[in-house]
């Protein structure tokens, strides 16, 4: 038996082999399944990843600021690209961590590099998103608080 990340125990016969037949079947059923898998991924990440919660609150805060300041359409686009990028990158980081954990249970230097680099990518995009948000909201804040 092996234990999964969410604590369930799986028997060897429970783990299905990947079947390449019918993988590229197109249609509404496949679309609905892919939508369900995406929602499953979001649900997992929001349930188990603290940083996604932090980014989610930051996104909500930016949306509230945008509504309060009545920012322009182009500014909304910039904000959504920046914040959507960090949320997407955080999901990719979660996938990297899960893949590494699936590959090895040992503490391995290469596993550490993979996890650390995924985390660093999320961190860098967070910094970029903060700077972008300051560019967008800075003039509005400056106007309210009358500072340079």
C-alpha positions in Angstrom: 0.0 0.0 0.0 1.1 3.5 -0.6 -0.2 6.7 0.9 -1.2 9.7 -1.2 -0.7 13.4 -0.4 -4.2 13.7 0.9 -3.8 10.8 3.3 -5.8 8.1 1.4 -4.2 4.7 1.3 -4.1 3.1 -2.1 -3.7 -0.6 -2.9 -1.6 -1.5 -5.9 -4.6 -2.7 -7.8 -6.4 0.6 -7.2 -3.8 2.5 -9.2 -4.9 2.3 -12.8 -2.5 2.2 -15.7 -2.7 5.1 -18.1 -4.4 4.1 -21.3 -3.5 6.1 -24.4 -6.5 4.9 -26.4 -9.3 7.4 -26.6 -7.3 10.1 -25.0 -7.9 12.5 -27.9 -11.6 11.9 -28.2 -13.3 15.3 -28.8 -16.7 16.4 -27.8 -18.7 17.9 -25.0 -18.2 15.0 -22.7 -14.4 15.4 -22.9 -14.8 19.2 -22.4 -17.0 18.6 -19.3 -14.4 16.1 -17.9 -11.5 18.6 -18.5 -13.6 21.3 -16.8 -14.2 19.0 -13.8 -10.4 18.1 -13.6 -9.6 21.9 -13.6 -12.1 22.5 -10.8 -10.6 19.5 -8.9 -7.1 21.1 -9.2 -8.4 24.5 -8.0 -10.2 22.8 -5.1 -7.1 20.9 -4.1 -4.8 24.0 -4.3 -7.2 26.2 -2.3 -7.7 23.5 0.3 -4.0 22.6 0.8 -1.9 25.6 -0.4 -1.6 28.5 2.0 0.1 30.8 -0.6 -2.9 30.4 -3.0 -5.1 31.8 -0.2 -2.8 34.8 0.2 -2.8 35.5 -3.5 -6.6 35.0 -3.6 -7.0 37.7 -0.9 -4.6 40.0 -2.7 -6.6 39.5 -5.9 -9.9 40.3 -4.0 -8.2 43.4 -2.4 -7.1 44.6 -5.9 -10.6 44.1 -7.3 -12.1 46.1 -4.4 -9.5 48.9 -4.9 -10.3 48.9 -8.6 -14.0 49.3 -7.9 -13.4 52.1 -5.3 -11.0 54.0 -7.6 -13.1 53.3 -10.7 -10.0 52.4 -12.7 -9.9 52.5 -16.5 -10.6 49.4 -18.7 -6.9 49.2 -19.7 -5.9 49.3 -16.0 -8.3 46.5 -15.2 -6.7 44.5 -18.0 -3.2 45.1 -16.6 -4.3 44.1 -13.1 -6.1 40.9 -14.2 -3.1 39.9 -16.3 -0.7 40.4 -13.4 -2.9 38.8 -10.8 -4.1 35.9 -13.1 -0.4 35.2 -13.9 0.5 34.8 -10.2 -2.5 32.6 -9.5 -1.7 30.4 -12.5 2.0 30.2 -11.6 1.1 29.2 -8.1 -1.0 26.3 -9.5 2.0 25.3 -11.6 4.2 25.4 -8.5 1.7 23.1 -6.7 1.8 20.7 -9.7 5.6 20.7 -9.6 5.6 19.9 -5.9 3.1 17.1 -6.3 5.1 15.6 -9.2 8.3 15.7 -7.1 6.5 14.1 -4.1 5.2 11.4 -6.4 8.6 10.7 -7.8 10.5 10.3 -4.5 9.9 10.2 -0.8 13.6 10.7 -0.2 15.1 14.1 0.6 17.1 14.5 -2.6 19.1 17.6 -3.7 17.4 17.7 -7.2 14.0 17.4 -5.6 14.9 20.4 -3.5 16.0 22.4 -6.5 12.8 21.6 -8.4 10.6 22.7 -5.4 12.7 25.7 -4.6 12.8 27.0 -8.2 9.0 26.6 -8.5 8.6 28.5 -5.3 11.0 31.2 -6.5 9.1 31.6 -9.7 5.9 32.2 -7.8 7.8 34.6 -5.5 9.2 36.6 -8.4 5.8 36.9 -10.1 4.4 38.1 -6.7 6.9 40.9 -6.6 6.2 41.8 -10.2 2.4 41.8 -9.5 3.0 44.1 -6.5 5.0 46.5 -8.6 2.4 46.5 -11.4 -0.3 47.1 -8.8 1.7 50.1 -7.4 2.0 51.5 -10.9 -1.8 51.2 -11.4 -3.0 52.3 -8.0 -0.2 54.6 -7.1 -1.6 57.7 -8.8 -5.0 57.1 -7.2 -3.5 56.7 -3.8 -1.3 59.8 -4.3 -4.3 61.9 -5.2 -6.1 60.8 -2.0 -3.2 61.2 0.4 -1.6 64.2 -1.3 1.9 62.9 -1.3 4.6 62.7 -4.0 
